[in-house]
C-alpha cells in the first residue's frame, strides 16, 4: 500500500528520542567486544572457541532479522508497526546481557562455553526484536533528502558516546582496586551496563510518535501464512537486490564495517603486547584512550563534518572523501605504533576515525533514499525489510569478522600468556593485520561506490513522483 506523505522537518525531540535508542544499539556491541577478551584472558577459551562464540550467535541474528523486518512491516496495531517490538526487544536484551556474563572460572570450560552460547542466542534474539523495527523507525521519519542525514547525524552523534564510554571499561576491569579479576568484573559490570542501556532502548518506543495501522492493507501475520511469508521474504530480498544502488550500499558497508571489526577485537592485544611488551599493568589508560579519543573525534569532528560535506558536495562525494582520509590514517597507524611511545598513535586517530565514524551517518541516509526507489518500483512500504536486509549484510559480516579475529590469533600463533620478546613475529603479525586489513576493505568499498548515482536531484525527482501518486490515490 502507498504510504501517506510525511513531514519533511522532524522536531528535535523526536530526533533525540531516536538517537537515545542508538546509544543502546551501539553500547551493547561496544561492551560486548570488550568483555569478550575475558573469555580468552581469564576463562581459558582458545582463539577457535572464541571464533565460534562470535560467529554462530551472529549468524542466528542475521537469519532472524529479515523475518523480523517482514513482521514489523506488516503489523496492524493501534500503536503502529514498530513501538511494541522495540519495547520488548530492549527489555529482553537487558535481561539476557546480565545472565550471559555470569561466568565463573571454577566451572568447566565446556559448561562456560555452552552457558555463554545459549544466553548469546537469547541476547541476539532480543537485539533482532529491538534493532530491526528501531532502524525502520528512522527511515520513515522524513522524506527529505537532507533531513534524513540530519536525523542519522544526531542519532550517530548520541550513539558515538557509547564508544567514548566503553573503552574505559578496560581500565576498570584491569584495576585490582576495583575488581580482583576480570571475570568477577564482567559479572558485576554487566548489570551496570544492561539496566541503563535497556532503558535507553525503550525510549524510542515511548516517545516517538506513530499512527495506528489497524486499518492498513498489510499482509496477514498468522501461522497459516508462515510458509508464504517466508517465500515473500525471499522475494523481497530478490527485489531489493535488483536495485543496483542498494547492492552498492550493502557491499560497501559490509567491507568497511566488517574489515574494521575483524581487527577491532585485537586492539587490546596489539596495544598491550606491541607497545608495552605484554605488561597489562603498565598499559594504564592507553587501551582506553585509543577507543575513547577515536570516538570523541567521531563525535565532535567527523559527524558534524560529514553532515556539512554531504550538503555541500553530496553524500557520495562525502563518503569517498571520508574513506580516503581513513586510508591515510590506517597507514599512519602502522608507523606510529612505536614500543614505549604510545602517545604517537594519537596523531593518526583523527584521520583513522573518518572511515568508520562517517559510515552509518551517510549510509543510513542513503538507504532511506534507496527505499524511495523501491516504493516507486513496487508501490510498497518496506522500510523494515530494507533495514533488515541492510543490517543482515552487516551482521553476517560481523559474524565472519568475529570468527576471523580468532582465526588471525591462531594463524599468527599469538599467545596472551607469553611476553612480546618470546613471540615478536606473532605480535608484529597482529599489528600488520590491525592496520592493513581494514584499509583493504575500505579501498574495496570505494571501488564499489564509485558509480553510485542517487544524488539530490534524482532523489528529489523520485520524491516528487511519489507525492504525485499519493495525491492521486487520495
Secondary structure, DSSP 4 states (H G I P E B T S, - for coil): -PPPP--SS--HHHHHHHHHHHHHHHHHHHHHHHHHHHHHHTS---HHHHHHHHHHHHHHHHHHHHHHHHHHHT---TT-SSHHHHHHHHHHHHHHHHHHT---TTS-HHHHHHHHHHHHHHHHHHHHHHHHHHHHHHHTS---HHHHHHHHHHHHHHHHHHHHHHTHHHHHHH-TTT-SSHHHHHHHHHHHHHHHHHHHHHHHHHHS-----TTS-PPP-SGGGHHHHHHHHHHHHHHHHHSHHHHHHHHHHHHHHHHHHHHHTTHHHHIIIIISTT-HHHHTTHHHHHHHHHHHHIIIIIHHHHHHHHHHH-HHHHHHHHHHHHHHHHHHHHHH-BTTBGGGGHHHHHHHHHHHHHHHHHHHHHHHHHHHHHHHHH----HHHHHHHHHHHHHHHHHHHHHHHHHHHHHHT--TTS-GGGSHHHHHHHHHHHHHHHHHHHHHHHHHHTT----HHHHHHHHHHHHHHHHHH-
